[in-house]
Amino acid sequence: MIARCKYVLPVVALAMAALVGCQPITKISDINSDPGRFAGKEITISGQASDSFGGLGNGIFAIDDGTGRIWVFSQNFGVPANGGKVSVTGQIQQGFSFGGRNYGLIFRETKPRKGGS
């Protein structure tokens, strides 16, 4: 019994550390309805990528999480394949231009994304 208990504490501590490090996923509908609420904050969104275009490590793609859709600007992280499921961490920006197009609201990626296929 004592031998089993000495393994429980490290496993529980590791699980707690993993949970603390997880950043919650923000719904795109929440961002679109009140973008100012997220200004200056690093948040994570997750969904299906589409409409990817770019080159030399920079680009734009859209993410749809089922509640809404938002454009993502990726600088030095590349773009995911269309249809891939991704999680992206970044910040909201307003009034953004890229590739000759204007985007009123965009999500600027700040960390390498997770997922993708």
Phi and psi restraints in degrees (value plus and minus 20) as a CYANA .aco file:
   2 ILE   PHI     -84.6   -44.6
   2 ILE   PSI     -57.7   -17.7
   3 ALA   PHI     -82.2   -42.2
   3 ALA   PSI     -60.2   -20.2
   4 ARG   PHI     -86.9   -46.9
   4 ARG   PSI     -58.7   -18.7
   5 CYS   PHI     -84.5   -44.5
   5 CYS   PSI     -53.3   -13.3
   6 LYS   PHI     -89.3   -49.3
   6 LYS   PSI     -37.8     2.2
   7 TYR   PHI    -111.5   -71.5
   7 TYR   PSI     -40.4    -0.4
   8 VAL   PHI     -88.6   -48.6
   8 VAL   PSI     -65.7   -25.7
   9 LEU   PHI     -79.1   -39.1
   9 LEU   PSI     -68.0   -28.0
  10 PRO   PHI     -83.2   -43.2
  10 PRO   PSI     -56.2   -16.2
  11 VAL   PHI     -86.6   -46.6
  11 VAL   PSI     -64.1   -24.1
  12 VAL   PHI     -84.0   -44.0
  12 VAL   PSI     -63.4   -23.4
  13 ALA   PHI     -82.8   -42.8
  13 ALA   PSI     -60.6   -20.6
  14 LEU   PHI     -85.6   -45.6
  14 LEU   PSI     -61.5   -21.5
  15 ALA   PHI     -84.1   -44.1
  15 ALA   PSI     -61.5   -21.5
  16 MET   PHI     -84.4   -44.4
  16 MET   PSI     -61.4   -21.4
  17 ALA   PHI     -83.6   -43.6
  17 ALA   PSI     -58.8   -18.8
  18 ALA   PHI     -85.7   -45.7
  18 ALA   PSI     -60.5   -20.5
  19 LEU   PHI     -88.4   -48.4
  19 LEU   PSI     -58.1   -18.1
  20 VAL   PHI     -85.8   -45.8
  20 VAL   PSI     -54.8   -14.8
  21 GLY   PHI     -97.4   -57.4
  21 GLY   PSI     -30.4     9.6
  22 CYS   PHI     -99.2   -59.2
  22 CYS   PSI     105.9   145.9
  23 GLN   PHI    -110.1   -70.1
  23 GLN   PSI     113.2   153.2
  24 PRO   PHI     -86.2   -46.2
  24 PRO   PSI     131.3   171.3
  25 ILE   PHI    -106.4   -66.4
  25 ILE   PSI     109.5   149.5
  26 THR   PHI    -114.8   -74.8
  26 THR   PSI     115.4   155.4
  27 LYS   PHI     -93.5   -53.5
  27 LYS   PSI     117.3   157.3
  28 ILE   PHI     -84.4   -44.4
  28 ILE   PSI     -52.8   -12.8
  29 SER   PHI     -81.9   -41.9
  29 SER   PSI     -55.5   -15.5
  30 ASP   PHI     -86.0   -46.0
  30 ASP   PSI     -60.4   -20.4
  31 ILE   PHI     -84.7   -44.7
  31 ILE   PSI     -68.9   -28.9
  32 ASN   PHI     -84.9   -44.9
  32 ASN   PSI     -51.8   -11.8
  33 SER   PHI     -99.1   -59.1
  33 SER   PSI     -45.8    -5.8
  34 ASP   PHI    -172.6  -132.6
  34 ASP   PSI      51.0    91.0
  35 PRO   PHI     -80.7   -40.7
  35 PRO   PSI     -51.1   -11.1
  36 GLY   PHI     -81.9   -41.9
  36 GLY   PSI     -48.0    -8.0
  37 ARG   PHI     -83.2   -43.2
  37 ARG   PSI     -44.8    -4.8
  38 PHE   PHI    -125.0   -85.0
  38 PHE   PSI     -18.3    21.7
  39 ALA   PHI     -78.7   -38.7
  39 ALA   PSI     112.3   152.3
  40 GLY   PHI      54.9    94.9
  40 GLY   PSI     -14.8    25.2
  41 LYS   PHI    -129.8   -89.8
  41 LYS   PSI     122.7   162.7
  42 GLU   PHI    -109.0   -69.0
  42 GLU   PSI     101.9   141.9
  43 ILE   PHI    -150.5  -110.5
  43 ILE   PSI     148.2   188.2
  44 THR   PHI    -142.3  -102.3
  44 THR   PSI     115.1   155.1
  45 ILE   PHI    -141.5  -101.5
  45 ILE   PSI     138.7   178.7
  46 SER   PHI    -165.2  -125.2
  46 SER   PSI     120.8   160.8
  47 GLY   PHI     152.4   192.4
  47 GLY   PSI    -182.3  -142.3
  48 GLN   PHI    -115.6   -75.6
  48 GLN   PSI     109.6   149.6
  49 ALA   PHI    -102.7   -62.7
  49 ALA   PSI     125.1   165.1
  50 SER   PHI    -174.1  -134.1
  50 SER   PSI     149.2   189.2
  51 ASP   PHI      33.2    73.2
  51 ASP   PSI      19.3    59.3
  52 SER   PHI     -94.0   -54.0
  52 SER   PSI     113.5   153.5
  53 PHE   PHI    -174.2  -134.2
  53 PHE   PSI     132.9   172.9
  54 GLY   PHI     135.6   175.6
  54 GLY   PSI    -188.4  -148.4
  55 GLY   PHI    -193.5  -153.5
  55 GLY   PSI     142.0   182.0
  56 LEU   PHI      33.4    73.4
  56 LEU   PSI      18.6    58.6
  57 GLY   PHI      67.4   107.4
  57 GLY   PSI     -28.6    11.4
  58 ASN   PHI    -134.4   -94.4
  58 ASN   PSI     131.5   171.5
  59 GLY   PHI     157.1   197.1
  59 GLY   PSI    -197.3  -157.3
  60 ILE   PHI    -149.3  -109.3
  60 ILE   PSI     122.2   162.2
  61 PHE   PHI    -171.1  -131.1
  61 PHE   PSI     140.1   180.1
  62 ALA   PHI    -122.3   -82.3
  62 ALA   PSI     129.5   169.5
  63 ILE   PHI    -144.3  -104.3
  63 ILE   PSI     113.5   153.5
  64 ASP   PHI    -140.9  -100.9
  64 ASP   PSI     102.2   142.2
  65 ASP   PHI    -124.7   -84.7
  65 ASP   PSI     -10.9    29.1
  66 GLY   PHI      73.3   113.3
  66 GLY   PSI     -37.7     2.3
  67 THR   PHI    -126.6   -86.6
  67 THR   PSI     -35.4     4.6
  68 GLY   PHI     154.4   194.4
  68 GLY   PSI    -199.3  -159.3
  69 ARG   PHI    -154.7  -114.7
  69 ARG   PSI     123.3   163.3
  70 ILE   PHI    -165.7  -125.7
  70 ILE   PSI     126.9   166.9
  71 TRP   PHI    -101.3   -61.3
  71 TRP   PSI     122.0   162.0
  72 VAL   PHI    -139.6   -99.6
  72 VAL   PSI     109.5   149.5
  73 PHE   PHI    -118.2   -78.2
  73 PHE   PSI     103.9   143.9
  74 SER   PHI    -134.2   -94.2
  74 SER   PSI      94.5   134.5
  75 GLN   PHI    -132.0   -92.0
  75 GLN   PSI      93.8   133.8
  76 ASN   PHI      54.6    94.6
  76 ASN   PSI     -10.0    30.0
  77 PHE   PHI    -134.9   -94.9
  77 PHE   PSI     -21.9    18.1
  78 GLY   PHI      51.0    91.0
  78 GLY   PSI    -194.2  -154.2
  79 VAL   PHI    -144.6  -104.6
  79 VAL   PSI     128.2   168.2
  80 PRO   PHI     -99.2   -59.2
  80 PRO   PSI     145.7   185.7
  81 ALA   PHI     -89.8   -49.8
  81 ALA   PSI     125.6   165.6
  82 ASN   PHI     -79.2   -39.2
  82 ASN   PSI     114.9   154.9
  83 GLY   PHI      70.0   110.0
  83 GLY   PSI     -30.0    10.0
  84 GLY   PHI     -94.9   -54.9
  84 GLY   PSI     126.7   166.7
  85 LYS   PHI    -111.2   -71.2
  85 LYS   PSI     105.9   145.9
  86 VAL   PHI    -156.7  -116.7
  86 VAL   PSI     136.7   176.7
  87 SER   PHI    -138.5   -98.5
  87 SER   PSI     110.0   150.0
  88 VAL   PHI    -146.8  -106.8
  88 VAL   PSI     113.0   153.0
  89 THR   PHI    -127.9   -87.9
  89 THR   PSI     113.6   153.6
  90 GLY   PHI    -196.1  -156.1
  90 GLY   PSI    -178.5  -138.5
  91 GLN   PHI    -153.4  -113.4
  91 GLN   PSI     130.3   170.3
  92 ILE   PHI     -99.0   -59.0
  92 ILE   PSI     117.0   157.0
  93 GLN   PHI    -153.6  -113.6
  93 GLN   PSI     127.9   167.9
  94 GLN   PHI    -136.0   -96.0
  94 GLN   PSI     129.5   169.5
  95 GLY   PHI      47.3    87.3
  95 GLY   PSI      45.7    85.7
  96 PHE   PHI    -140.2  -100.2
  96 PHE   PSI     119.6   159.6
  97 SER   PHI    -143.3  -103.3
  97 SER   PSI     120.2   160.2
  98 PHE   PHI    -176.4  -136.4
  98 PHE   PSI     114.6   154.6
  99 GLY   PHI      38.6    78.6
  99 GLY   PSI      13.9    53.9
 100 GLY   PHI      60.1   100.1
 100 GLY   PSI     -16.2    23.8
 101 ARG   PHI    -134.4   -94.4
 101 ARG   PSI     128.7   168.7
 102 ASN   PHI    -123.3   -83.3
 102 ASN   PSI     117.8   157.8
 103 TYR   PHI    -143.6  -103.6
 103 TYR   PSI     101.4   141.4
 104 GLY   PHI     -87.3   -47.3
 104 GLY   PSI     -60.3   -20.3
 105 LEU   PHI    -156.0  -116.0
 105 LEU   PSI     110.7   150.7
 106 ILE   PHI    -162.0  -122.0
 106 ILE   PSI     133.7   173.7
 107 PHE   PHI    -124.9   -84.9
 107 PHE   PSI      94.7   134.7
 108 ARG   PHI    -113.2   -73.2
 108 ARG   PSI      96.9   136.9
 109 GLU   PHI     -87.7   -47.7
 109 GLU   PSI     111.5   151.5
 110 THR   PHI    -137.6   -97.6
 110 THR   PSI     -31.3     8.7
 111 LYS   PHI    -157.3  -117.3
 111 LYS   PSI     134.0   174.0
 112 PRO   PHI     -76.2   -36.2
 112 PRO   PSI     116.9   156.9
 113 ARG   PHI    -101.8   -61.8
 113 ARG   PSI     142.1   182.1
 114 LYS   PHI    -128.0   -88.0
 114 LYS   PSI     128.1   168.1
 115 GLY   PHI      67.8   107.8
 115 GLY   PSI    -188.1  -148.1
 116 GLY   PHI      92.2   132.2
 116 GLY   PSI     118.7   158.7
